[in-house]
Amino acid sequence: MDVLKKVPVREQDPKVRATNFEEVCLGYNQKEAMEEASRCLNCKNARCVKGCPVAIDIPAFVEKVKTGEFEAAAKVIARSSALPAVCGRVCPQESQCEGRCIRGIKGEPVSIGKLERFVADWSRENGFVPDRPEKTNGKKVAVIGSGPAGLTCAGDLAKLGYEVTIFEALHEPGGVLLYGIPEFRLPKEGVVMPEIENVKKLGVKIETNVIIGKSVTIDELLDEEGFDAVFIGSGAGLPMFMGIPGENANGVFSANEYLTRSNLMKAFRDDYDTPIAAGKKVAVVGGGNVAMDAARTALRLGADVHIVYRRSEAELPARVEEVHHAREEGIIFDLLTNPTEILVDDNGWVKGMRCIRMELGEPDASGRRRPVPIEGSEFVIDVDTVIMSLGTSPNPLISSTNKGLKVNRRKCIVAEGMTGKTSKKGVYAGGDAVTGAATVILAMEAGRAGARGIDKYLTDTNEK
């Protein structure tokens, strides 16, 4: 084998996978995983660990894979991550651990994400479960939201002996892992649910259909329900729109709603009676990972799909892998293009989208070059469905029903990065509820920080 090149990972053929919701990437088998692990230099000053938001001991677990000690590798990962099968599939490793890999200086970096996925899948198939603490310390913590931040915080606290209860607003736990990421990227029954079960095996309880701010308030959890601290990991589920004419037409969706219907309600399956507006000609507005997910979902539901993005390909915020997969599957990219109006027929349904060509000017506050309209370049795209994927912000329900909980101008909860501490005593927060929409692994990092902050608060008398 050429140690400078990654062991190739098997994938479904693009023409086949464009017609189904089965997982695109098939992952490594044992032989491939051990070969790829052997490429690791086992650096003493491992830069990859510094690139991992949850600080997994990457050289240690990769070394165990190299020698075929897969359970030992799983134990190394379990010290830092409660969701390895998820992270191995959806984390942007190319800009984190793999982006720091020393092997990648002269060749291709080690496929750390694919190796993590292999270990997690091996663990699930062979019944490996992380150790549960022998006894609890009698202190109760409430966690709001069962997405990656909440699950991680709950798992870490349970390992420390706390009695943890997660409160989830929807009827199934998992948050964005369940409703926001398509089946072909992250299988729900085969991957997400077993990861959640492992968190429950640590002693964590999960109560669904509980809307904090409606069913019960944070003050009631602390003052009446006997909880000693609260972690808010409620995510950012409030979609943003452009504010252009016609945006309220039938056939216009937020990516949140579209993906939730498809994922959580299984509307893509013929045996479920939860319809979804599949559309025949679909435009997805936006260029992030969620836009790619929505576009590739619409494609699998039988539509011709355009991604409309106002900047160039170099500025696309989506992972390179996701853009590559979308192109392979036949999705059309209308770059340097911006919608100005959604055209509506006499019955109130979408019949087209008026757009204008853009060119890139000087960099804006984000560091990306600002798109500028080209006068006289308007044109119409023939579509019957428009999916807006422009980002999300936290739902203000929790902050508006809790006095003393400080938020910023974007309605995000203000919290300390290293501890998750908020302006309200005994209340901690992290993930998208604090930062706005971000990645799964950054939410997990915030969950770990919140667990550290709560543990310090409940054990250090000076904190109180």
Summary of the structure (lengths in Angstrom):
residues: 464
radius of gyration: 22.7
end to end distance: 58.0
largest distance: 70.7
contacts: 1611
relative contact order: 0.13
helix: 35%
strand: 19%
